[in-house]
Amino acid sequence: MTLRDDTIAGFLDSLADRTPAPGGGATGALHLGQAAALVSMVARYTTGKRYADHGMLVERICASADAFREKALQFAEDDMAAFTAVIYAYRLPQDTDDESGTRTSAIATALAGAAAVPAEVVVAAGDVVALADVLLPVANRTVVSDVAAAAEAARAAATTARVNIEVNLPGITDADTRRALTECLSGVDAIVERADAVTTRVRKQLTS
């Protein structure tokens, strides 16, 4: 059974078990999926005559959020596969110099693959926060708290993905890969700030 076909209870049981995957990486991807789903839900409540002036904008936001929701599921499965590859690399023999060299190279490659998935999650989380930010001014007020929930879930996706990049980064030897991942990490704080700003605006609306 793939992750997308699993139940929520089944996933949580697997997450709680003493197994290497799923772990934090898949969890970060699912944070992203929940964020995107919440944006889609709010967008679908922001339709009809009352919101006709913003119909095209809301339609675009909804379509984008639906696409990110699908991507998030794929990210979660990709992360599990990537981490399995890391475990395999560490289990390679190292009895001879050749074996040791092959193992070292395989580990570095596998770690780069394991960091690539959360890097994609970071980028997507930034995009989903942006969708929530743009949707907020026109969103149906009765579900506006879910815009904040979406921003908070996207925030969690970005920060969870960040630590999953950082844990793999020391073992990655390719300079270009390290540079790209470091640049990705540098953008997380901006995502967090934007998500916090969305939540702050929502809370002000709820108390006004």
Secondary structure, DSSP 8 states (H G I E B T S, - for coil): --GGGS-HHHHHHHHHSSSSSS-HHHHHHHHHHHHHHHHHHHHHHS-SGGGGGGHHHHHHHHHHHHHHHHHHHHHHHHHHHHHHHHHHHHTS--SSHHHHHHHHHHHHHHHHHHHHHHHHHHHHHHHHHHHHHHHGGGS-GGGTHHHHHHHHHHHHHHHHHHHHHHTTGGG---HHHHHHHHHHHHTHHHHHHHHHHHHHHHHHHHH-
